[in-house]
């Protein structure tokens, strides 16, 4: 067999890998658009129930661009973000253990959708130093097979990459699981020692802008990392 020139190898790579990545990206964005539709529906449904729960609770959906969607549920804001790149996995990752991947290694190329949790007040008052947390990240390939890396139910309910296919009902389930996790993930008081000293500048800025850094686990070990939040 005649050895291919570097130029021919470039063409082959573009033809095979680059085209495949374009397919993955399209599937990811199609899926993300379905997430947007579902998020809007869930917020609308919850809002219709607010008088039965508490009329003071705010439910809101908005999007800033094609890669972003946000929902506000009371004191929690969840940001869903579609990454613009396609990812591959290190050989040590569990994704390589299945016959599904061994049959076709290009199946490991995935798009990614991240889910973040912020305090609604952090965004409302533009507290730029406040912390948000990655609740989960969804990986999906060109065949719509997917898995989720995340906390609690997000980490073990959606972890069957060879057989799990992304559907609208699955999206609804993921959204609801993420909401439950965020609502159960409470704001804890920072330790006294973490707050006992304050500069003149900080207290002046606090008076103007509420700039003390706030996060649900600020001053504590982030318990979500243990997957054992009670």
C-alpha positions as CSV (number, residue, x, y, z in Angstrom):
1,X,0.0,0.0,0.0
2,X,1.3,3.4,-1.0
3,X,2.2,5.6,2.0
4,X,-0.1,8.6,2.2
5,X,1.4,12.1,2.1
6,X,1.0,14.5,5.1
7,X,-1.4,16.5,2.9
8,X,-3.6,13.4,2.2
9,X,-3.5,12.5,5.9
10,X,-4.8,16.1,6.7
11,X,-7.6,15.6,4.3
12,X,-8.5,12.2,5.7
13,X,-8.5,13.6,9.3
14,X,-10.7,16.5,8.3
15,X,-13.1,14.2,6.4
16,X,-13.4,11.8,9.3
17,X,-12.8,13.5,12.6
18,X,-13.9,17.1,11.8
19,X,-17.1,16.0,10.1
20,X,-17.9,13.7,13.0
21,X,-17.3,16.5,15.5
22,X,-19.7,18.7,13.5
23,X,-22.3,16.0,13.9
24,X,-21.7,15.8,17.6
25,X,-22.0,19.6,18.0
26,X,-25.3,19.6,16.0
27,X,-26.8,16.9,18.2
28,X,-25.7,18.7,21.3
29,X,-27.3,22.0,20.2
30,X,-30.5,20.2,19.2
31,X,-30.6,18.6,22.6
32,X,-29.9,21.9,24.3
33,X,-32.8,23.5,22.5
34,X,-35.0,20.7,23.8
35,X,-33.6,21.5,27.3
36,X,-34.7,25.1,26.8
37,X,-38.2,24.1,25.8
38,X,-38.4,21.8,28.8
39,X,-37.1,24.4,31.3
40,X,-39.6,26.9,30.0
41,X,-42.4,24.4,30.4
42,X,-41.4,23.4,33.9
43,X,-41.2,27.0,35.1
44,X,-44.6,27.8,33.6
45,X,-46.1,24.7,35.3
46,X,-44.6,25.6,38.7
47,X,-45.6,29.2,38.4
48,X,-49.2,28.1,37.8
49,X,-49.1,26.3,41.2
50,X,-47.5,29.2,43.2
51,X,-50.8,30.3,44.8
52,X,-51.1,26.8,46.2
53,X,-47.6,26.9,47.6
54,X,-46.6,30.6,48.4
55,X,-47.4,33.5,46.1
56,X,-44.2,35.2,47.1
57,X,-42.0,32.5,45.4
58,X,-40.6,33.7,42.1
59,X,-40.4,31.4,39.0
60,X,-38.6,32.7,36.0
61,X,-37.1,31.5,32.7
62,X,-34.7,33.5,30.5
63,X,-32.0,33.0,28.0
64,X,-29.1,35.3,27.0
65,X,-27.9,33.5,23.9
66,X,-28.1,30.2,22.1
67,X,-25.7,28.5,24.6
68,X,-27.4,29.7,27.8
69,X,-30.7,29.1,29.7
70,X,-31.5,30.2,33.2
71,X,-34.3,29.4,35.6
72,X,-35.1,31.0,38.9
73,X,-36.9,29.1,41.5
74,X,-37.2,31.1,44.7
75,X,-33.8,31.6,46.1
76,X,-32.1,29.4,43.6
77,X,-30.9,30.2,40.1
78,X,-29.9,27.4,37.8
79,X,-27.8,28.1,34.7
80,X,-27.7,25.6,31.9
81,X,-24.8,26.1,29.5
82,X,-24.0,24.3,26.3
83,X,-20.2,24.1,25.6
84,X,-19.1,25.1,22.1
85,X,-16.5,22.4,21.9
86,X,-16.6,18.6,21.5
87,X,-14.7,16.5,24.1
88,X,-12.9,13.2,24.2
89,X,-12.1,11.1,27.2
90,X,-8.9,9.8,28.7
91,X,-8.3,6.1,28.4
92,X,-8.7,5.7,32.2
93,X,-12.3,6.9,32.0
94,X,-15.0,4.3,32.6
95,X,-16.6,5.2,29.2
96,X,-14.0,3.0,27.6
97,X,-15.1,-0.2,29.4
98,X,-18.2,-0.9,27.3
99,X,-18.4,-3.0,24.2
100,X,-20.5,-0.1,22.7
101,X,-17.3,2.1,22.7
102,X,-14.9,-0.7,21.8
103,X,-16.9,-1.4,18.6
104,X,-16.5,2.2,17.5
105,X,-14.2,4.5,19.4
106,X,-15.6,7.7,17.7
107,X,-18.6,7.1,20.0
108,X,-16.6,8.6,22.8
109,X,-16.6,12.1,21.3
110,X,-19.3,14.0,23.2
111,X,-20.8,17.5,23.5
112,X,-21.2,18.8,27.0
113,X,-24.0,20.7,28.8
114,X,-23.2,22.1,32.2
115,X,-25.7,22.8,35.0
116,X,-24.7,25.4,37.7
117,X,-26.4,26.5,40.9
118,X,-26.2,30.0,42.2
119,X,-28.0,31.9,44.9
120,X,-30.6,34.1,43.2
121,X,-29.5,37.1,45.3
122,X,-26.0,36.7,44.0
123,X,-27.2,37.6,40.6
124,X,-29.9,40.0,41.6
125,X,-27.4,42.2,43.6
126,X,-24.5,41.6,41.2
127,X,-22.3,40.1,43.9
128,X,-19.5,39.2,41.6
129,X,-17.4,37.4,44.3
130,X,-20.2,35.0,45.2
131,X,-19.8,31.3,44.4
132,X,-21.8,29.0,42.3
133,X,-21.5,25.2,42.0
134,X,-21.4,22.7,39.2
135,X,-24.4,20.5,39.9
136,X,-23.9,18.2,36.9
137,X,-22.6,17.9,33.4
138,X,-24.3,16.0,30.6
139,X,-22.2,14.3,27.8
140,X,-23.9,13.3,24.6
141,X,-22.5,11.7,21.4
142,X,-23.7,11.8,17.8
143,X,-26.0,8.8,18.3
144,X,-27.7,10.6,21.2
145,X,-26.3,8.2,23.7
146,X,-25.5,10.1,26.9
147,X,-24.4,10.0,30.6
148,X,-24.4,12.5,33.4
149,X,-21.6,13.2,35.9
150,X,-23.1,14.8,38.9
151,X,-24.2,14.7,42.5
152,X,-26.8,12.5,44.2
153,X,-29.4,11.1,41.7
154,X,-27.8,13.0,38.8
155,X,-24.7,10.8,39.2
156,X,-26.2,7.4,39.3
157,X,-29.6,7.6,37.6
158,X,-28.1,8.6,34.2
159,X,-24.9,6.6,34.0
160,X,-25.6,3.9,31.3
161,X,-23.9,5.3,28.3
162,X,-24.2,2.2,26.1
163,X,-28.0,2.1,26.4
164,X,-29.2,5.5,27.5
165,X,-30.7,7.5,24.6
166,X,-31.6,11.2,25.1
167,X,-35.3,11.8,24.7
168,X,-37.6,14.6,25.7
169,X,-38.9,12.5,28.7
170,X,-35.3,11.9,29.7
171,X,-34.6,15.7,29.5
172,X,-37.6,16.3,31.8
173,X,-36.3,13.8,34.3
174,X,-32.8,15.3,34.3
175,X,-34.2,18.8,34.8
176,X,-36.5,17.7,37.7
177,X,-33.6,15.8,39.4
178,X,-31.4,18.9,39.1
179,X,-34.1,21.1,40.6
180,X,-34.6,18.8,43.5
181,X,-30.9,18.7,44.2
182,X,-30.6,22.5,44.2
183,X,-33.6,23.0,46.4
184,X,-32.2,20.5,48.9
185,X,-28.7,22.0,48.8
186,X,-29.0,24.6,51.6
187,X,-27.1,27.8,52.4
188,X,-25.0,27.2,55.5
189,X,-23.6,29.9,57.8
190,X,-19.9,30.5,57.3
191,X,-17.7,29.8,60.3
192,X,-17.3,32.6,62.8
193,X,-13.5,32.7,62.2
194,X,-14.0,33.1,58.5
195,X,-16.0,36.3,59.1
196,X,-14.5,37.8,62.3
197,X,-12.1,40.3,60.5
198,X,-13.2,42.9,58.1
199,X,-11.3,45.8,56.5
200,X,-12.7,49.4,56.4
201,X,-12.8,49.0,52.6
202,X,-14.8,45.8,52.8
203,X,-17.4,47.2,55.2
204,X,-17.8,50.3,53.1
205,X,-18.2,48.2,50.0
206,X,-20.6,45.9,51.9
207,X,-22.8,48.9,52.7
208,X,-22.9,49.9,49.1
209,X,-22.9,46.7,47.2
210,X,-23.2,43.7,49.6
211,X,-19.9,42.4,48.4
212,X,-19.1,39.8,51.0
213,X,-18.5,36.5,49.2
214,X,-21.5,34.2,49.6
215,X,-22.0,30.6,48.6
216,X,-24.0,27.7,49.8
217,X,-20.9,26.0,51.4
218,X,-18.7,29.0,51.9
219,X,-16.4,28.5,55.0
220,X,-17.1,24.7,55.0
221,X,-15.9,21.7,53.1
222,X,-18.1,21.5,50.0
223,X,-20.2,18.5,51.1
224,X,-21.5,17.9,47.6
225,X,-18.1,16.6,46.7
226,X,-18.7,13.7,49.0
227,X,-22.0,12.8,47.3
228,X,-23.4,12.5,50.9
229,X,-25.3,15.7,51.5
230,X,-28.1,15.0,54.0
